Amino acid sequence: MKNILIITHDIPSNSVGATIPFYHMINNIKEDYNLTLVSFTTQKYTKLDITTYSINIPEYKTLQKQLTYTLKNMISFNNLKTRSLLNYYYKPEMDRLIQETIKKENIELIITDLPMAIYTKNNKLPKIVYAFDAVSTYNKDMSQKAETFSGKIYWYLQYKKMQRYEKIYNNYDVCLVVNKRDKKLLEKHIKNTPIKVVPNGVDTTYFTPKKDNIKSKKLVFLGDMKTPPNIDAINYFCKEIYPLILEKQSIELFIVGRNPTDEILKLNDNKYITVTNEVADVRDFLDKNTIFIAPMISGIGIKNKILEAMAMQLPVITTLNGVNGIDAINNKHLVIASNSKEFADYIILLYQDLKLCDIIGSNARLFVEKYYSWSNVSEIIKKQIDLISK
């Protein structure tokens, strides 16, 4: 079996968004290849049943200490020597660990995530960079949308930094992204490396429909509530859509997710809104009484929250931005609203028509089982491994 090195910025787990695809990839291909993982870690160790080498990134209790560590690393001489300028994840000891592991484990192929691509850009082995998204474009959009001058400058610098960093992909044999939009965006400045689409998936065994007695429907939004796209989405919904709904129907809204900002927590003042903060199991809120909303107006990549809700056999209402990268049929697998009024009208329609909810939910479940299970996604990755190994 081929010896493959997987390099990630954190130990892959089923709960940390950016590492979830690697977690499922490892578990789905480990019987076909000899896998070795090298990673930084900031979290409790996740057992993956493969050879693992890691270096800790210290966790700091205060933001000030964390920023001090970050700034020291950003301006270090080693960072200044490389294209990883201002790269939080560049450390000389990690560089040494990776090179030693390649020799020790007789590595024949490398798969790395975006933050760690700096370490193997010059290695001559066949190699894949799993980029996921066109991050530079996201930073550019954030710069244009920022309301303060300092915000515009910050995000513009992030945009230029990431655009420069993304050129590293030209050193790889193939670059993987999650949808066609990000592929097209990266192809504008990545000319030497083929970019292939590998969609995110969903664990259809873990996210499975609940057999609940249907009572009154509720609205649920799910996501990490400190990230700008989720904050934008819920602010848009609460300001532009929810008032239109409450004029006709009293429907409760649950905002489920860790790290809610003070701005989001203030939404608890509305008697119809509950901000839960982090919960033990998000599936407890994704029962048959749920209409799942994803009013996304910013952000990139595939929205995993939508796939999870669809796997739970729930009716999903989203926007064109939210459905980006998910090849679902409108009004069959989910509902896509083009404006605030349409979004509100669709919610009221589903609230009043339980049969329609069941039809869309059932179609959604069948759809993700067929196209977005992690086993199917992993087969696409295996094909790319085989192609560059020849």
C-alpha positions in Angstrom: 0.0 0.0 0.0 1.1 3.5 -0.7 2.6 5.5 2.2 0.8 8.9 2.4 1.6 11.8 4.7 -1.3 14.0 5.7 -0.4 17.5 7.1 -2.9 19.6 9.0 -2.9 22.7 11.1 -4.8 21.0 13.9 -5.6 17.4 14.7 -8.6 16.4 12.5 -11.9 15.9 14.5 -15.6 15.6 13.8 -16.3 18.9 15.7 -13.8 21.5 14.5 -15.1 22.8 11.2 -11.9 23.3 9.2 -10.6 19.8 10.1 -13.8 17.8 9.6 -13.1 16.9 5.9 -9.7 15.5 6.9 -11.2 13.6 9.7 -13.6 11.8 7.4 -11.1 11.4 4.6 -8.7 9.6 7.0 -11.4 7.3 8.3 -12.6 6.5 4.8 -9.3 5.8 3.1 -7.1 4.4 5.9 -7.8 0.8 4.7 -6.5 1.6 1.2 -3.2 3.4 2.2 -0.7 3.6 5.0 -1.4 7.0 6.5 0.8 9.1 8.7 -0.5 12.4 10.2 1.7 15.4 11.1 -0.2 18.2 12.8 -0.2 21.1 15.2 -2.7 20.6 18.0 -4.6 23.1 20.2 -7.3 20.7 21.3 -7.8 17.5 23.2 -6.2 14.7 21.3 -8.5 12.9 18.8 -7.8 9.2 18.3 -7.6 8.4 14.5 -5.9 5.0 14.6 -3.1 6.1 12.3 0.5 7.1 13.1 0.5 10.6 14.4 3.2 13.2 15.2 2.2 16.6 16.6 3.5 19.8 18.0 1.5 21.8 20.5 0.5 25.4 19.8 0.1 26.9 23.3 -3.4 27.9 24.4 -3.6 31.3 26.2 -6.3 32.3 28.7 -6.2 35.9 27.7 -6.5 37.5 24.3 -3.5 39.8 25.0 -1.2 36.8 25.6 -2.5 35.1 22.5 -1.9 38.2 20.4 1.6 38.5 21.8 2.5 35.0 20.8 1.0 35.5 17.3 2.9 38.8 16.7 6.2 37.2 17.8 5.7 34.4 15.3 4.5 36.7 12.6 7.7 38.8 12.7 10.2 36.0 13.3 13.2 35.7 11.0 12.0 32.3 9.7 8.7 33.8 8.6 10.4 36.7 6.9 12.5 34.3 4.9 9.5 32.4 3.5 6.3 33.2 1.6 4.6 32.3 4.9 5.1 35.9 6.0 2.6 36.6 8.7 1.7 32.9 8.7 0.6 31.9 12.2 1.4 28.3 11.5 5.1 28.5 10.4 7.5 27.1 13.0 11.0 25.7 12.3 10.4 22.7 14.6 7.4 21.7 12.5 9.5 22.0 9.3 12.0 19.6 10.8 9.4 17.2 12.0 7.8 17.0 8.5 11.1 16.4 6.8 12.1 13.7 9.3 8.7 12.0 9.0 9.0 11.9 5.2 12.2 9.9 5.6 11.3 7.8 8.6 7.9 6.6 7.1 9.1 6.3 3.5 6.5 8.7 2.4 5.4 8.5 -1.3 2.7 11.1 -1.5 1.7 14.2 0.5 -1.7 15.8 1.2 -1.7 19.1 3.0 -4.2 21.7 4.1 -3.9 25.4 3.2 -2.1 26.8 6.3 0.5 24.0 6.1 1.2 24.1 2.3 4.4 26.2 2.9 6.2 23.2 4.4 6.2 21.0 1.3 5.9 23.4 -1.6 9.4 22.5 -2.8 9.2 18.7 -2.1 9.5 16.6 -5.2 7.0 13.9 -4.2 3.5 13.8 -5.7 1.5 16.2 -3.6 -2.0 17.5 -3.1 -3.1 20.8 -1.5 -6.6 20.7 0.0 -7.4 24.4 -0.2 -11.2 24.2 0.3 -12.0 27.8 -0.7 -10.7 30.9 -2.5 -9.8 32.6 0.8 -8.3 35.7 -0.9 -11.6 36.5 -2.5 -13.4 36.2 0.8 -10.9 38.7 2.4 -11.4 41.1 -0.6 -15.2 40.9 -0.1 -14.8 41.6 3.6 -12.6 44.7 2.8 -15.3 46.1 0.6 -18.0 45.5 3.1 -16.2 46.8 6.2 -17.8 49.8 7.7 -14.7 51.4 9.2 -11.5 52.6 7.5 -9.4 50.4 9.8 -11.5 47.4 8.9 -11.2 48.1 5.2 -7.4 48.4 5.6 -7.1 45.2 7.7 -9.1 43.0 5.3 -7.4 44.5 2.3 -4.0 43.5 3.7 -5.3 40.1 4.5 -6.5 39.8 0.9 -3.1 40.8 -0.6 -1.3 38.5 1.9 -3.6 35.5 1.0 -3.5 36.2 -2.7 0.3 36.0 -2.5 0.2 32.8 -0.4 -2.2 31.1 -2.7 0.4 31.1 -5.4 2.1 28.3 -3.5 -0.6 26.1 -5.0 1.3 26.3 -8.3 4.0 24.1 -6.7 1.5 21.2 -6.2 0.3 18.5 -8.5 -3.4 19.2 -7.8 -5.4 21.7 -5.7 -8.8 20.6 -4.2 -11.6 23.0 -3.6 -15.2 22.5 -2.5 -17.2 24.1 -5.3 -17.1 25.3 -8.9 -17.2 29.0 -7.9 -14.0 28.8 -5.8 -12.3 26.8 -8.6 -13.0 29.6 -11.1 -11.8 32.3 -8.7 -8.5 30.5 -8.0 -7.9 29.7 -11.7 -7.5 33.4 -12.3 -4.1 33.4 -10.5 -3.3 29.7 -10.2 -2.0 28.8 -13.7 0.3 25.8 -13.3 -1.8 23.4 -11.2 -5.2 21.8 -12.0 -7.9 22.7 -9.6 -10.5 19.9 -8.9 -13.8 20.1 -7.1 -14.3 17.8 -4.1 -17.5 18.8 -2.3 -17.7 18.7 1.5 -19.8 15.9 2.8 -22.0 15.0 5.7 -22.0 12.1 8.1 -25.4 10.5 7.2 -25.1 8.0 10.0 -24.6 10.6 12.7 -27.1 13.1 11.2 -30.1 10.9 10.7 -33.8 11.8 11.0 -35.5 11.8 14.4 -38.9 10.2 14.9 -40.6 13.0 16.8 -44.2 13.9 17.2 -44.7 17.1 15.2 -45.9 20.0 17.4 -45.6 23.6 16.5 -42.8 24.4 14.1 -39.7 26.5 15.1 -36.9 28.2 13.2 -33.3 27.1 13.8 -30.1 28.8 12.7 -26.9 26.9 13.3 -23.3 28.1 13.2 -20.2 29.5 15.0 -21.6 32.9 16.0 -18.3 34.8 16.0 -17.6 34.3 12.3 -18.6 37.3 10.1 -20.7 35.3 7.6 -22.9 33.9 10.4 -23.2 37.3 12.1 -24.1 38.8 8.8 -26.7 36.1 8.1 -28.5 36.4 11.5 -28.4 40.2 11.5 -30.0 40.2 8.0 -32.6 37.7 9.0 -33.6 39.5 12.3 -33.7 43.0 10.7 -35.1 42.3 7.2 -37.0 39.0 7.4 -38.2 38.1 10.9 -40.3 41.2 11.4 -42.2 40.3 8.2 -42.9 36.8 9.6 -44.0 38.1 13.1 -46.6 40.4 11.4 -48.4 37.2 10.3 -47.2 34.4 12.5 -45.6 34.0 15.9 -42.7 31.6 15.2 -39.9 31.0 17.7 -36.3 31.4 16.5 -33.4 29.5 18.0 -29.8 30.6 17.2 -27.6 27.6 18.0 -23.9 27.9 18.2 -20.8 28.7 20.2 -19.1 32.0 20.7 -22.0 34.4 20.3 -20.9 38.0 20.3 -22.5 40.6 22.6 -24.4 41.8 19.6 -25.9 38.4 19.0 -26.6 37.8 22.7 -28.7 41.0 22.8 -31.2 39.3 20.5 -32.3 37.3 23.5 -34.2 40.5 24.4 -36.8 39.5 21.8 -39.3 37.2 23.5 -39.4 35.0 20.4 -35.6 34.6 20.1 -33.4 32.2 22.0 -29.6 32.3 21.7 -28.3 29.0 23.1 -24.5 29.4 23.0 -22.7 26.1 22.6 -24.8 23.0 23.0 -23.8 19.4 23.8 -25.5 18.0 20.7 -26.8 20.2 17.9 -29.1 17.3 16.7 -31.3 18.0 19.7 -32.4 21.2 17.9 -32.7 19.6 14.5 -35.9 17.6 15.1 -39.0 17.2 13.0 -40.4 20.4 14.5 -37.7 22.4 12.8 -37.6 24.7 9.7 -33.9 25.2 9.1 -32.9 28.7 7.9 -29.6 29.7 6.3 -30.0 33.3 5.2 -26.4 33.6 4.1 -25.4 36.9 2.4 -21.6 36.5 2.6 -18.9 33.8 2.9 -17.4 31.2 0.7 -17.3 27.5 0.3 -20.1 24.9 1.0 -22.2 25.6 4.1 -21.9 22.3 6.1 -24.8 23.3 8.3 -27.2 23.0 5.3 -26.0 19.5 4.4 -26.4 18.5 8.1 -30.0 19.8 8.2 -30.8 18.1 4.9 -29.4 14.8 6.3 -31.8 15.2 9.3 -34.6 15.3 6.7 -35.5 18.9 7.5 -36.9 21.6 5.2 -34.2 24.2 4.5 -34.7 27.7 3.4 -31.6 29.5 2.2 -30.2 32.1 -0.3 -28.3 31.8 -3.5 -25.1 32.4 -1.5 -26.1 29.7 1.0 -26.7 27.0 -1.7 -23.4 27.8 -3.5 -21.6 24.5 -4.2 -24.7 22.3 -3.4 -26.2 21.1 -6.6 -29.7 20.9 -5.1 -32.9 21.6 -7.1 -34.9 24.5 -5.8 -38.4 23.6 -4.3 -37.5 19.9 -4.4 -34.5 19.4 -2.2 -34.6 22.8 -0.4 -36.0 26.3 -0.9 -34.0 29.2 -2.3 -35.3 32.7 -1.6 -34.1 35.6 -3.7 -35.2 38.4 -1.4 -36.4 39.2 2.2 -40.1 39.1 1.4 -39.8 35.8 -0.5 -37.8 34.3 2.4 -40.5 35.3 4.9 -43.3 34.0 2.6 -41.6 30.6 2.2 -41.3 30.3 6.0 -44.9 31.0 6.6 -45.9 28.6 3.8 -43.9 25.7 5.3 -45.1 26.6 8.8 -48.7 26.1 7.6 -48.1 23.1 5.3 -46.6 20.1 7.3 -47.0 17.8 4.2 -44.8 20.1 2.1 -42.2 20.1 4.9 -42.1 16.3 4.9 -41.8 16.1 1.1 -38.9 18.6 0.9 -37.2 17.0 3.9 -37.5 13.5 2.5 -36.1 14.6 -0.9 -33.3 16.4 1.0 -32.3 13.2 2.8 -32.2 11.1 -0.3 -30.2 13.8 -2.1 -27.4 14.0 0.5 -27.2 10.2 0.8 -26.6 9.9 -2.9 -24.2 12.8 -3.5 -22.8 14.2 -0.2 -21.9 11.2 2.0 -18.3 11.2 3.2 -17.7 7.8 1.6 -18.7 9.2 -1.8 -16.5 12.3 -1.3 -13.5 10.1 -0.3 -13.8 8.1 -3.5 -13.2 11.4 -5.4 -10.1 12.0 -3.4 -8.8 8.4 -4.0 -9.2 9.0 -7.7 -7.0 12.1 -7.5 -4.4 10.2 -5.4 -4.3 7.5 -8.0 -4.0 10.0 -10.9 -1.0 11.9 -9.6 0.7 8.6 -8.5 1.0 7.3 -12.0 
